[in-house]
Amino acid sequence: MKASPHDQRQILNTASLDQRTTALNHKAQTLAEHALLANVTTKSHNARDLRIGAQTELSDVKRELLRAEADVEQIVMRITRDEARLNGGSATPKELEQLQHEVGTLSARRAELEEVELEVMMRIDDINARISELSEQEANFATEIVDLEIRKENALAAFNSELEIISKERSETLVSVSQELIALYEKIRTSNNGTGAAALIAGSCNGCHLSINAVELKRIIDVAEDEVIRCEECRCILVRGV
C-alpha cells in the first residue's frame, strides 16, 4: 500500500491521540472514588441490614414485654382480690390462713415476674441504643456516599471534557487522510491491543520497542517514502522520518 508521508504522519498523530484516549478511559475506570464508593456502600448496606434486624428484634421483645406486663397484672389482680377478702372479716380462720399463704406465694411470684419485666425493659433500651447507633452510621455513610458521588462525577466530567477535545482533534487529523490507510490502521489497532501505528526511532519500532535488524532496516530506508511499512514484530504501521 502507498500513502503520502503526510498521511502517514497524520496516522501516527492519530495513534498518539488514541493512546491518550485509552489512558484517560483507564483512569476514568480506575478512579479511587469507584473503590471507595463500593466500600462505603457495602458498609452502609451492612448497617442497614443490622438496623432492620435490630428493629425486628425490638418488635419481638416488645411483644415479650407485653406478655410479662400481662402476667404481672394478673398476679396483682389476684393479690388485690385476696387482700380484699382478708380485710373483709368474713373469712374463717382456716380460710384466712390459706389466703395469707396464697398472698405470700403470689407476692413472691410477682417479684419474679417484675424482675423478668425489668430485664426485658433493659433489653429494649439496649436494642434502641443499637438502632440509634446504626441509624447514625447509615446517615454518616449516606453523607459520605453523596460526597464521593460528587467527586466521582466531577472527575468524570473533566475526563469527558478532555475526551471530547481529543475526539474533535482526531476527526480533524484524519479529515484528509486516505480511507484505505485509515481502514488499515483501524484493523491493525483492533487486533493489536490498541496500537495501530508507531514511529521508527533510532532503528527501533516505538510500538513494540524492539530493534529492527540491519538488513530489514536498510530495506525500510531504501523503499520509497510513500510506501507503507509494517513492523515485522507487532505488524503496526511503521512511520519513518519522524
Secondary structure, DSSP 8 states (H G I E B T S, - for coil): -B--HHHHHHHHHHHHHHHHHHHHHHHHHT-HHHHHHHHHHHHHHHHHHHHHHHHHHHHHHHHHHHHHHHHHHHHHHHHHHHHHHHHHS-S-HHHHHHHHHHHHHHHHHHHHHHHHHHHHHHHHHHHHHHHHHHHHHHHHHHHHHHHHHHHHHHHHHHHHHHHHHHHHHHHHHHTTS-HHHHHHHHHHHHHTTT--EEEEETTEETTT--B--HHHHHHHHHS-TTB-EE-TTT--EEE---
